[in-house]
Amino acid sequence: MKTMIDTPAHVFAIQDDPIVAVRTRVFEWTGPTAPIPERISISATDIVTSNEDRMRGYAFHAWLVVEIETRSGAVGLGNAAVAPHVTKEIVDRYLTPIVLGASPFDVELLWQRMYRQTMAFGRKGAAMIAISAVDIALWDLMGKLTGLPVHRLLGGRVKPELTAYASKLYNQPADRLRAEAQTYVEQGFTAVKMRLGYGPADGAEGMRRNIENIALVRDTIGEDVDLMLEAYMGWTLEYARQMLPRLEEFRLRWVEEPLIADDVEGFAELRRDSRIPIATGEHEHTIYGFRRLLEARAIDYIQFDTNRVGGISQARKIIAMAEAFSVPVVPHAGQMHNFHLSLSSVICPIVEYFPPNPVEIGNELFWYLFKGEPLAENGKIRIGNEPGLGLSLSDEHRENFRVIE
């Protein structure tokens, strides 16, 4: 005997709820900023600049917010932190016509259309960042329409909470560096990441100063707290060959982005010859970029950023591919889109966490833009069951933003 199941009316309503509007706004921070000290961090530009205050060029004080609305009035929220003005133009001119009138539940079809119709000028960089912002908004929208958190849409929780590492510790005077590192230990973090202030242009003296700072932090946090280093593409292969053997005594969990992102062969060489794990991926895009890294055996930790890599639709595929290679994934930069992915993935052991701070480089801006970002407690992050990503725009600091529509 055949059993008939009545489909609830709200299911048909969801299926007949097309996208009617896409809104983009750039929020430019005009409020107070903390002073950026000299030598705050090395970066990829060091090798081609003589500017002693190098990291100032990497400060970004604007953020793109994308809102996608359906006929019923439901709104999904996406965002992008890199090149927001350019990214806004791409969303407005090229991506909005693709998604208008479509169902947000056709997220894979929409992703493929956005990717393929921008391929001539896209594939990586600003076009992929724009696709990421739209895609994140679509996933948030699907969660709100179904009443489910994004991690449920991705398969559900595989862990009750997330272990976070405190990510700051920029280069600074020894007393301040020690005090900041001690603060994270007292707050219960079992892992911290620090930035290096000196690179190839600084020669042997710079190596010595880097090592002195690493030794100071290791001494401060003790042996039971993981320590990671961020080079932000500021080394050369030659310099990395010299530095990595000198760092083995500090028992590092990883060294992050020692080379520029495109030097896959260089990463493979470092991974083959060094005992220190190598992490990268913040500046890589799509499953194709990460397939190359994985097949080259060039990576110990994958660090894609969901709002750069192609959004949640691509991030979940990269996680699945990484699982097949037994390579852990630690998404870059925290934020809820990364947390939902990590919560639903067994291959994600730890998450990055930018502690709330006065606006400095710009990594902190999401704390001022959004409500719902979770605060770490005793080094752990707990995600609730609010529909979608669990985020909304905050009005608390709105007077400190200039909004470009």
C-alpha positions as CSV (number, residue, x, y, z in Angstrom):
1,M,0.0,0.0,0.0
2,K,1.4,3.4,-1.0
3,T,1.6,6.0,1.8
4,M,1.0,9.6,0.8
5,I,2.9,12.4,2.6
6,D,1.4,15.8,2.5
7,T,4.0,18.5,1.7
8,P,3.7,21.4,4.0
9,A,2.5,24.6,2.4
10,H,5.6,26.5,3.5
11,V,7.8,24.3,1.4
12,F,6.0,25.4,-1.7
13,A,6.2,29.0,-0.5
14,I,10.0,28.6,-0.2
15,Q,10.3,27.1,-3.7
16,D,8.3,30.1,-5.1
17,D,10.4,32.9,-3.5
18,P,12.7,34.3,-6.1
19,I,15.4,36.9,-5.6
20,V,14.1,40.4,-6.3
21,A,17.0,42.6,-5.1
22,V,20.7,42.7,-4.6
23,R,22.1,45.6,-2.6
24,T,25.8,46.4,-2.2
25,R,27.4,48.9,0.2
26,V,30.9,49.7,1.0
27,F,31.5,50.7,4.6
28,E,34.5,53.0,4.9
29,W,35.8,53.4,8.5
30,T,36.2,57.1,9.4
31,G,36.5,56.6,13.1
32,P,39.6,56.5,15.3
33,T,42.4,54.1,14.4
34,A,45.2,52.8,16.5
35,P,48.7,53.9,15.5
36,I,50.5,51.3,13.3
37,P,54.1,50.9,14.5
38,E,57.0,50.5,12.2
39,R,57.9,47.0,11.3
40,I,54.5,45.7,12.4
41,S,54.9,42.7,10.0
42,I,56.7,41.6,6.9
43,S,54.8,41.2,3.7
44,A,55.1,40.3,0.1
45,T,56.0,43.9,-0.8
46,D,59.2,44.0,1.2
47,I,61.4,42.7,-1.6
48,V,60.4,45.6,-3.9
49,T,60.2,48.5,-1.4
50,S,62.6,50.5,0.7
51,N,59.8,51.9,2.9
52,E,60.7,51.1,6.5
53,D,57.0,51.3,7.5
54,R,56.0,48.6,5.0
55,M,52.8,47.1,6.5
56,R,51.0,50.5,6.3
57,G,50.4,49.8,2.7
58,Y,48.4,46.7,3.7
59,A,46.0,48.5,6.0
60,F,42.4,48.3,4.7
61,H,39.7,50.3,6.4
62,A,36.7,49.4,4.2
63,W,34.4,46.4,3.9
64,L,31.8,45.3,1.3
65,V,28.4,44.2,2.5
66,V,26.0,42.3,0.0
67,E,22.4,41.8,0.8
68,I,20.2,39.6,-1.3
69,E,16.4,39.8,-0.8
70,T,13.6,37.5,-1.9
71,R,10.0,38.4,-2.7
72,S,8.9,37.3,0.8
73,G,11.3,39.9,2.3
74,A,13.9,37.5,3.6
75,V,17.5,38.9,3.3
76,G,20.8,37.1,3.2
77,L,24.0,38.8,4.2
78,G,27.4,38.4,2.6
79,N,30.6,40.3,2.8
80,A,34.1,40.8,1.4
81,A,37.1,42.5,3.0
82,V,39.5,42.8,0.1
83,A,39.3,45.4,-2.6
84,P,35.7,46.3,-1.6
85,H,35.2,49.1,-4.1
86,V,36.2,47.1,-7.1
87,T,34.3,44.1,-5.8
88,K,31.2,46.1,-5.4
89,E,31.4,47.1,-9.1
90,I,31.7,43.5,-10.2
91,V,28.7,42.5,-8.1
92,D,26.6,45.4,-9.4
93,R,27.5,45.1,-13.1
94,Y,28.1,41.4,-13.7
95,L,26.7,39.2,-10.9
96,T,23.4,40.9,-10.0
97,P,21.8,40.2,-13.4
98,I,22.7,36.5,-13.0
99,V,21.0,36.0,-9.6
100,L,17.9,38.3,-10.0
101,G,14.8,36.2,-10.5
102,A,16.5,33.0,-9.5
103,S,15.8,30.8,-6.4
104,P,18.5,31.1,-3.8
105,F,18.3,27.3,-3.5
106,D,19.8,27.0,-6.9
107,V,23.1,28.0,-5.3
108,E,25.3,25.6,-7.2
109,L,23.8,26.6,-10.6
110,L,24.2,30.3,-9.7
111,W,27.8,29.8,-8.6
112,Q,28.6,28.0,-11.9
113,R,27.0,30.8,-13.9
114,M,28.9,33.5,-12.0
115,Y,32.2,31.7,-12.4
116,R,31.8,30.9,-16.0
117,Q,30.4,34.2,-17.1
118,T,33.3,36.1,-15.5
119,M,36.0,33.6,-16.5
120,A,37.6,35.9,-19.1
121,F,38.5,38.5,-16.5
122,G,38.0,36.4,-13.3
123,R,38.9,33.0,-12.0
124,K,41.0,34.6,-9.1
125,G,41.3,37.9,-7.4
126,A,38.5,40.5,-7.2
127,A,36.0,38.6,-9.4
128,M,36.2,35.5,-7.2
129,I,36.0,37.7,-4.1
130,A,32.8,39.2,-5.5
131,I,31.4,35.7,-6.2
132,S,32.3,34.7,-2.7
133,A,30.3,37.6,-1.2
134,V,27.2,36.8,-3.2
135,D,27.5,33.1,-2.5
136,I,27.8,33.7,1.3
137,A,24.7,35.8,1.1
138,L,22.9,33.0,-0.7
139,W,23.8,30.4,2.0
140,D,22.7,32.9,4.7
141,L,19.4,33.4,2.9
142,M,18.8,29.6,2.5
143,G,19.3,29.3,6.3
144,K,16.8,32.1,7.0
145,L,14.2,30.7,4.6
146,T,14.4,27.2,6.1
147,G,14.9,28.4,9.7
148,L,18.2,26.4,9.9
149,P,21.7,27.5,10.8
150,V,24.2,27.2,7.9
151,H,26.1,24.4,9.6
152,R,22.9,22.3,9.5
153,L,22.6,22.9,5.7
154,L,26.3,21.7,5.5
155,G,25.5,18.4,7.2
156,G,25.3,19.4,10.9
157,R,27.7,19.6,13.8
158,V,30.6,17.1,14.1
159,K,31.8,18.8,17.3
160,P,30.1,20.7,20.1
161,E,32.4,23.7,20.0
162,L,35.4,25.2,18.1
163,T,38.9,25.5,19.5
164,A,40.3,28.9,18.6
165,Y,43.8,30.3,18.3
166,A,44.4,33.9,19.2
167,S,45.7,35.7,16.0
168,K,47.6,38.9,16.5
169,L,51.0,39.4,18.2
170,Y,52.4,41.8,15.6
171,N,56.0,42.8,15.9
172,Q,56.5,45.3,18.8
173,P,58.8,46.1,21.7
174,A,59.6,43.1,23.8
175,D,57.7,44.2,26.9
176,R,54.5,44.7,25.0
177,L,54.9,41.5,23.0
178,R,55.3,39.5,26.2
179,A,52.4,41.2,27.9
180,E,50.1,40.5,24.9
181,A,51.2,36.8,24.7
182,Q,50.6,36.4,28.4
183,T,47.1,37.9,28.1
184,Y,46.1,35.2,25.6
185,V,47.4,32.4,27.9
186,E,45.4,33.9,30.8
187,Q,42.3,34.0,28.6
188,G,42.5,30.3,28.1
189,F,43.8,30.0,24.5
190,T,45.9,26.9,23.9
191,A,47.3,28.3,20.6
192,V,48.6,31.7,19.4
193,K,50.0,33.0,16.2
194,M,52.6,35.8,15.9
195,R,53.8,37.9,13.0
196,L,57.4,38.5,12.1
197,G,58.8,42.0,11.6
198,Y,61.9,41.2,9.6
199,G,62.6,39.5,6.3
200,P,65.2,39.0,3.5
201,A,66.0,42.7,3.2
202,D,67.1,42.8,6.9
203,G,69.8,40.1,6.5
204,A,71.3,38.3,9.4
205,E,70.4,41.0,11.9
206,G,66.7,40.6,11.0
207,M,67.0,36.8,11.4
208,R,68.4,37.3,14.9
209,R,65.6,39.8,15.8
210,N,62.9,37.4,14.6
211,I,64.4,34.6,16.6
212,E,64.7,36.7,19.7
213,N,61.0,37.6,19.5
214,I,59.9,34.0,18.8
215,A,62.0,32.8,21.8
216,L,60.4,35.5,24.0
217,V,56.8,34.4,23.0
218,R,57.6,30.7,23.4
219,D,59.1,31.4,26.9
220,T,56.0,33.4,27.8
221,I,53.3,30.9,26.7
222,G,55.2,27.8,27.8
223,E,55.4,24.4,26.2
224,D,51.7,23.5,26.4
225,V,50.5,26.2,24.1
226,D,50.8,25.8,20.3
227,L,52.8,28.6,18.5
228,M,52.4,29.4,14.8
229,L,54.3,32.0,12.7
230,E,52.9,34.3,10.0
231,A,55.3,35.4,7.2
232,Y,52.6,36.9,4.9
233,M,54.5,35.9,1.8
234,G,57.5,38.1,2.9
235,W,60.2,35.4,2.5
236,T,62.0,34.2,-0.5
237,L,62.8,30.5,-1.0
238,E,66.5,31.2,-0.2
239,Y,65.6,33.0,3.0
240,A,63.2,30.3,4.0
241,R,65.8,27.6,3.6
242,Q,68.0,29.6,6.0
243,M,65.3,30.4,8.5
244,L,63.4,27.1,8.9
245,P,66.2,25.0,10.4
246,R,66.8,27.8,13.0
247,L,63.2,27.6,14.0
248,E,62.9,23.9,14.8
249,E,63.8,24.3,18.4
250,F,60.6,26.3,19.0
251,R,58.3,23.4,18.2
252,L,56.0,25.4,15.8
253,R,52.7,24.1,14.7
254,W,53.2,25.7,11.4
255,V,54.8,28.6,9.4
256,E,52.3,30.4,7.4
257,E,52.8,31.8,3.8
258,P,56.6,31.8,3.8
259,L,56.5,32.4,0.0
260,I,54.3,34.3,-2.5
261,A,51.1,32.4,-3.2
262,D,51.9,31.4,-6.8
263,D,55.2,29.6,-5.9
264,V,53.6,26.1,-5.5
265,E,56.9,24.4,-6.4
266,G,58.7,26.4,-3.8
267,F,56.2,25.4,-1.1
268,A,56.6,21.7,-2.2
269,E,60.4,22.1,-1.8
270,L,60.1,23.6,1.7
271,R,57.6,21.0,2.8
272,R,59.9,18.2,1.5
273,D,63.0,19.5,3.2
274,S,61.7,21.0,6.4
275,R,60.5,19.4,9.6
276,I,58.2,22.4,10.3
277,P,54.7,22.1,8.8
278,I,53.9,24.6,6.1
279,A,50.5,26.4,5.8
280,T,49.1,28.5,3.0
281,G,46.0,29.2,1.0
282,E,44.7,32.6,2.1
283,H,45.5,33.9,-1.3
284,E,44.4,30.9,-3.3
285,H,41.1,30.4,-5.1
286,T,38.7,27.6,-6.0
287,I,39.1,23.8,-6.0
288,Y,41.4,24.1,-8.9
289,G,44.0,26.1,-7.0
290,F,43.9,23.8,-4.1
291,R,44.0,20.7,-6.2
292,R,47.3,21.9,-7.5
293,L,48.7,22.5,-4.0
294,L,47.5,19.1,-2.8
295,E,48.7,17.1,-5.7
296,A,52.1,18.8,-5.5
297,R,52.3,17.8,-1.8
298,A,53.0,21.4,-1.1
299,I,50.9,22.0,2.0
300,D,50.4,20.8,5.5
301,Y,47.5,23.1,6.4
302,I,45.0,24.6,4.1
303,Q,44.0,28.2,5.0
304,F,41.5,29.4,2.4
305,D,39.4,32.4,3.3
306,T,35.7,31.7,2.5
307,N,35.0,35.3,1.4
308,R,37.8,35.0,-1.1
309,V,38.0,31.4,-2.2
310,G,34.6,31.3,-3.9
311,G,32.3,31.4,-1.0
312,I,30.8,28.5,1.0
313,S,30.0,26.6,-2.2
314,Q,33.6,26.2,-3.1
315,A,34.9,26.0,0.5
316,R,32.9,22.9,1.2
317,K,34.3,21.2,-1.9
318,I,37.9,22.1,-0.9
319,I,37.3,20.7,2.6
320,A,36.0,17.4,1.0
321,M,39.1,17.2,-1.2
322,A,41.4,18.0,1.7
323,E,39.9,15.2,3.7
324,A,40.8,12.7,0.9
325,F,44.4,13.9,1.2
326,S,44.3,13.9,5.1
327,V,45.3,17.6,5.1
328,P,43.7,19.7,7.8
329,V,41.8,22.9,7.0
330,V,42.0,26.0,9.2
331,P,40.1,28.8,7.4
332,H,41.7,32.2,7.5
333,A,40.4,35.2,9.5
334,G,37.6,33.7,11.7
335,Q,34.1,35.1,11.1
336,M,30.9,33.2,11.0
337,H,31.1,31.9,7.4
338,N,34.3,30.1,8.4
339,F,33.0,28.9,11.7
340,H,30.0,27.2,10.3
341,L,32.2,25.3,7.8
342,S,34.6,24.3,10.6
343,L,31.8,23.2,12.9
344,S,30.5,20.8,10.2
345,S,33.9,19.3,9.1
346,V,36.0,16.7,10.8
347,I,39.1,17.9,9.0
348,C,39.0,21.3,10.6
349,P,40.8,21.0,14.0
350,I,41.1,24.7,15.0
351,V,39.9,28.1,13.9
352,E,41.5,31.5,13.7
353,Y,40.2,34.2,16.0
354,F,41.0,37.9,15.8
355,P,40.4,39.3,19.3
356,P,38.3,42.5,19.4
357,N,40.6,45.4,19.3
358,P,40.7,49.1,18.3
359,V,40.8,49.4,14.5
360,E,44.4,49.0,13.4
361,I,45.3,47.1,10.2
362,G,41.6,46.5,9.4
363,N,41.2,42.9,10.3
364,E,39.1,44.1,13.2
365,L,36.4,45.9,11.2
366,F,33.9,43.0,11.2
367,W,33.5,43.4,15.0
368,Y,32.3,47.0,14.3
369,L,30.0,46.1,11.3
370,F,28.1,43.0,12.4
371,K,26.1,41.7,15.4
372,G,26.3,38.0,16.2
373,E,30.1,37.3,15.9
374,P,30.8,35.0,18.9
375,L,33.4,35.9,21.6
376,A,35.8,33.3,22.5
377,E,35.5,31.9,26.1
378,N,38.5,30.1,27.5
379,G,39.8,29.6,24.0
380,K,36.6,28.1,22.7
381,I,33.9,29.4,20.4
382,R,30.3,28.2,20.6
383,I,27.9,28.6,17.7
384,G,24.1,28.7,18.3
385,N,21.3,27.5,16.1
386,E,20.1,30.9,14.8
387,P,18.9,30.7,11.2
388,G,21.5,31.3,8.5
389,L,24.9,32.6,9.6
390,G,23.4,34.2,12.7
391,L,24.6,37.7,11.7
392,S,23.0,41.1,11.2
393,L,24.3,44.6,10.5
394,S,25.1,46.6,13.6
395,D,24.1,50.2,14.1
396,E,26.3,50.7,17.2
397,H,29.2,52.2,15.3
398,R,27.4,53.4,12.2
399,E,28.4,57.1,12.8
400,N,32.1,56.0,12.3
401,F,31.4,54.6,8.7
402,R,31.0,56.5,5.5
403,V,28.6,54.3,3.4
404,I,29.0,54.1,-0.4
405,E,25.9,52.7,-2.2
